[in-house]
Amino acid sequence: MINYGLRNNLPSNTIYNSQVGALIFCCCLVFRISSLPGLISDYMHSSTLWVYLLLAAFELVGFTFVYVFFRFGGDSFLTSVNSKAYKLILVVLAAFMTMKVIIFYSYSSLFLAREMFINATPMLFFIVLLIPIIYLGIKGVRTIARTAEIFMILLFIGLMINLVFLKTELDIGRNMPILSMEPSAFFKGAFKYGFWLGDAMPLLFIKMQKKKLPYVGMSVFTVFALIIVTVLLGVAMYGDSLSYVANLTVELAGFNQLSLEIGRMEWIALIVVITMAIISLSTQFWGITACCERICKTKKPAQIIFPALLIAVIAGSPSLQAVADIALTEAGYVFFAVAIGAPLSILAVFAYNKKKFPEEYEKNKPLPEPPDTRVNTQGLNNENKGPAALSPSPLEETGGTPSEAQ
Amino acid sequence: MKKLHISKRIIKTKWLALLLVTLFLIVLGRTVNNLSLTKSATVIGVGIDYAENSFIVTMQSVIVQGSSSESASGVSYVSFTEKAPTIDAAADKIEQKMGLTISLSHCNIVIMSLSALTVNHIRTFEPLIRSMGLPEQALVVSTAVSPEELLSLKVATTLNVPFYLQTALLENTGSDGIVRTTVKDFFAKVTARSRAALLPFIEKMPLEDQPLSPSEEQKDFVKLKTDKTVAVNDKSNAVLDAELSKIAAIYNSKTVFGLLSIKLESGEIINFRVLKKDQKKKINGRSVETEIKLAVQYEEAQNLAQDSLLQSNDPLVMKAAKELEKKLTTELMLCYEFSKEMNIDFLELENFVYQKVGYTLEKDCLNTISFNPKVKIEVKETS
């Protein structure tokens, strides 16, 4: 049972590692197993799985940078030393995440309007999707993390039902040859999908409270295993015709053998995809507000401008497809560079400032965790909350708006 | 205490918001169709023909009649056909004619004429899947007669063709040695390097003995033959005879069942039932070697010189198994020759070589690939 009072005593932006795991599960999975397989297959053909493996390796490197940064309390430290370089990178990151939300939001709305709910007006989806994204984004990472934690088990079961009861003709050989084109063309094509990297970037701004089990590692392993298995099966099922599949997770559900007994099963996958998309997009939105807070000392501009920008793009764009297709242009290389380069640069800035201001780092350094914080945080007294929780948030000190602490 | 109260409210609001949004999307969606059954036509079979740059689309639907107090409720099957330059336009005309909304979400059979198979396959199926909800698990078949005529026939006890074909193909009743190609598999095969697929080929045959019924005279029933297949690629198609169809089905299918029969030179006819199939492929450059191992059980023997029953280890059974190996290997080689002659790579040899050689393999190179098939029969002792 969730003890709300206990969780409210955690400092701003602090979430448990189980919640970090849930966020990774929702953010890093959904767009990679829905629209992306078809998009990659359209150009890469039998190399689709191998492009995924290549991108997964880069994503792991990028995520390692993010993990090291938040585990060493990089955000609190760099905010307290008022690093200009950090702020500059955050401007780039905010732009990256803004593009991510706009394009993924367009993808999600288009999918729902074109593929699933043909007779309904598209504006319905824009509104239905927008409300929870903005709501969760404004509430903050702890609300999003709790939502992800609550839903994660249902989402996981939904995905497993899809895979375990899958009954159709498969030909694993369709994943060969590894190179369906010349190596130069393969690498040129593979790095164009950089837009789908860096989903865990908002985690740069969190502080983590550890529980006993290594939830983050477990989640990262599960996410990458699910991605690889889903794409492997997708190519084995469809071959090159995977490029006509708008949403692989939903299509896989159509081949669920339970559908012979209880009717079409797409609705399970649909709920999984929509819920994960909302959590993922709201996390990115929160990431944008967190960037804004560190640059401008307040979240308000991002909280007002971003929803307005999103509505303006959706309402003003003559074609949502054109917006979504930006992800497939040469801009993909820029996104790739940002997804890997930004966390690396932030880590470099952190290392430089750590050397330059060792006393300041000592003040902000997260203290070692007690053996089992879950047991130790059963009380409401400060001495029971774990050492990391005792260090004040630099944002609170510098006049930030810890709106999630209520 | 006040904080705790606010948090609980927020949590409740969150749940409510998410629940409402989820329900909103589900209820408005096609996955939960809110159309009344009496206002919709559930299509059970679609036929597509192509002539004079137009599609001739036939849809056989289940119509649920109104159940008001004046009229008796019931179900009837009706077929409507329309011709239009596009499939969507033809479907619209059918909807207007019927006065009902068409749903293909329960359609399990798509019947394509040979001329319709010459049109771009993806573009033909795309409107059926995207606009009308045709499941990708639906089976694709081809026919010698027009799909309109085929769908109007009365067959066996099921009275309508889609149910008959569904039973014959999906549930494997009386369908030994038939390929089963779903829409998804058809797409996967015609977009692969070989660009070829095999489809069951349906033929209409007269039924000499019409079924007897105590209540009324039964007539106009026909028999459908499903023992042939048609090999299709993006340029042409060709019908395989029953023998070649059977070995092609064994070669192409993951699971094989049904009877294999061999007539020995001395006149004996020996039947085996297939229990299991294992297939191995070895690709060496442009040479494809395949070995199909069939585990069979001895089923029946006729025209025997002896009076006693045969056992599965009888020398005659072993001899028949050897003969069957030779026969199937020869037929597989005939399939290869036929595919080269028609330039339709339904044995997917180009696929296998491409998977090994990679992007350097030129397209349309079936004639440069050699094929060495081998079939092995292992007679299992079963009760």
Interface residues (C-beta under 8 A of the other chain):
Chain A: Y4 G5 N8 S46 L112 R114 E115 M116 F117 I118 N119 A120 L124 F125 V128 I131 P132 Y135 L136 K139 T143 R146 T147 T168 E169 D171 G173 R174 M176 P177 I178 L179 S180 M181 E182 M237 Y238 G239 D240 S241 S243 Y244 E251 G254 F255 R264 E266 W267 L270 I271 I274 T275 I278 Q406
Chain B: K3 L4 I6 S7 K8 I10 I11 K14 A17 L18 V21 T22 F24 L25 I26 L28 G29 R30 T31 V32 S105 I122 E126 R130 S131 P135 E136 Q137 T182 K184 D185 F187 A188 K189 V190 T191 A192 K254 N351 F352 Y354 Q355 K356 V357 G358 Y359
